[in-house]
Amino acid sequence: MENTVVAVYDSYAQAESTMNELLAAGFSRSDVQLNPEAGRTAAAAGAETAGIGHFFRTLFGMEEHAEHRDIYAEAVRRGSCVLTAHAASGELRDRATDIMNRHDPIDIEERAAQWRSQGWTGYDEKAPMLTEAEIAKDRSLLYKQSAESPAAKSAASAESTRIPVVEEELRVGKRVVQRGGVRIYQHVTEKPVHESVQLSEEHVHVERHAVDQPATEADLAAFKEGSLEVREMAEESVVSKTAHVVEEVVVGKETSQRTEEINDTVRRTDVEIEQLGAEETDFRRHWQTAYGKSGGRYEDYDAAYRYGSTMAGRYKNYQWQDAEPDLRRDWEAHHPESAWEKVKDAVRYGAEKMTGRPH
């Protein structure tokens, strides 16, 4: 757990986007995990939640982090997604933390405190996964409770909006990688060798000669029993081998330094402030009446209001039913991503606002 970063997201899309960014940042797929039920509907996940408990027992251990294990398991049961990243170093841990924080994880301790205020006492493996309707209701209560907190009321009374200006920082490091090398094999080989050597041998010859002469004193001294041995000697070849070093192979490494130029881009969010005139105030008021209840944002219709106010000057004796076909063709040619039927009321209001016609 020392180098494991854990984050909880209320939507699978957030968790998946974070996971993809972690993988792009160099983390392997085995180092990044989403809880087993992430991205599945309650019906597909089933009522059994034993798999959730096993996942967090593996992550946090049995008893040492039991409280944290229960909180994260309860978050999954209530429809949230838990993403973990295992880092091999402190630097990778910090990188994972930065990436996860950029995708707006929830404050799990604050969320657990809200559950307890509603009567939650701990994770129950036998409790089924919440259905989509139950998840929506649970989130609604949590968001309402957050809005009623002292901090939220203080922020609301201030009537201010916090817009963060985010700027990326380029960090250039280095790592050691294998580029190649040599492998040396040592073999023993044999080759035939021919040498010549001269050897000597002795051979004993015995000859007998008839002699008739008087015996001398020396002959008489030898006149006794005895024996005489004469041995033959011979040379034979003796082979021995001695090892000599005839060559050396020296293997070494040398280190050289090179400078690599890194060219990349970093992003920054810039905040532009535009003063709203009376015309845009009218447009926003009309949008709230015509579109506000159907969802979406004013920014999705702003171009249509301005288009109508600009195009109104092209037509004399303006009549909407006469001008609409031309306006539609021009709008669809320049705004293929925005359907005419969706924005035509905004275009008409913008045009009639400029011509002073009733609307």
Residue, then its C-alpha position, 0 to 999 in steps of 0.5 A: m500500500e505504500n506506493t498505491v494511489v487510490a481514487v473514487y469517482d462517481s461516474y465510470a466515464q471519469a474513472e475510465s478517462t483517468m485510467n487511460e491517461l495513466l496508461a498513456a503516462g507509462f503505467s502498465r495495465s497490470d499496475v492500474q485496476l478498476n474495481p471489478e463491477a466498474g462500468r456494469t449495471a446493477a442488474a449485470a453486477g448482480a446482488e452478490t457483492a462478495g467480489i467487491g469485498h475480495f478486491f478490497r481485502t486484497l488491496f488493503g489486507m484483512e485487519e490493518h486497514a479494515e475501516h478504509r476497506d469497508i469505506y471503499a467497498e461501500a462506495v462501490r456498492r453505491g455505484s462509485c468506481v474505485l481506481t488504483a495505481h501501483a507505483a514502483s517509485g515515489e516519483l511514479r506515485d506523485r505522477a499518478t496522484d497528479i493525474m487522478n486529481r485532475h479528474d475530480p475524484i470525490d472526497i471519500e472521507e467526507r462521503a463516509a461522514q455523510w453516510r454515517s449521518q444517514g445511519w450507515t454503520g459499516y459495509d455489509e457484504k450481504a447487502p446488494m448493489l444499489t439499482e440505478a434508481e437507488i443510486a440516483k436517489d442516494r446521490s441526490l440526498l448526498y448533494k443536497q446534504s453537501a449544499e446545506s453544509p455550513a461551508a456550502k452556505s458560506a460559499a453561496s452567500a458570497e455569490s462567487t464562482r471559482i474558475p481555476v487556471v490550469e497550466e501544465e509543467l514539462r518535466v524532463g527526466k531520464r531512465v536507463v534502457q538496454r540498447g544492445g551489446v555483445r555476447i562472448y562464447q568460449h569454445v575448446t577446439e582440437k587440431p592434430v599435431h605431428e612431431s618426429v623424435q630420434l630414439s636410441e636403443e642398446h643391444v647386447h651381443v655375446e661372442r665366444h672365441a677359442v683362445d690357447q695361452p697361459a693364464t695370467e695372474a688376473d685370469l687366476a684372480a677371476f678364477k672363481e664362481g660369479s655372475l655378470e649382468v649386462r643390460e640393454m638400454a633404450e629410449e622411448s618417447v614421452v608426450s606432455k602438454t603445457a598450456h600457453v596464453v597466446e591471445e587475450v580478448v578484453v571486453g569493457k564498456e565506456t560511457s559517453q555523454r550526449t545532449e538530447e533536445i526535447n521539444d514538446t507543448v504544455r497547455r494552459t487554460d486562459v480565462e476570458i471575461e466578456q461584459l454582457g450587454a442588454e442584448e445577451t441578457d435578453f438572449r439568456r432570458h429567452w433561453q431560460t424560458a424556451y430551453g432551460k427545462s430541457g437541459g443543456r447549456y446556454e453556450d450551446y445556443d449562443a451562436a444561434y442567437r447571434y446568427g439570427s441577429t446578424m442575418a436579420g439585416r439581409y432581409k427587407n420586409y422580414q417574414w420568418q416563413d419566407a426567410e427560414p428556408d434560406l437561413r436553414r440551408d446556410w446554418e446547416a452548411h456552416h454548423p453541421e454539428s448543430a441541428w436546425e430543429k434544435v436551434k431555430d427558435a433561438v435564431r428566430y428570436g435573435a432575428e426578431k430582436m434585431t428587427g423589432r418584430p413581436h416574439 
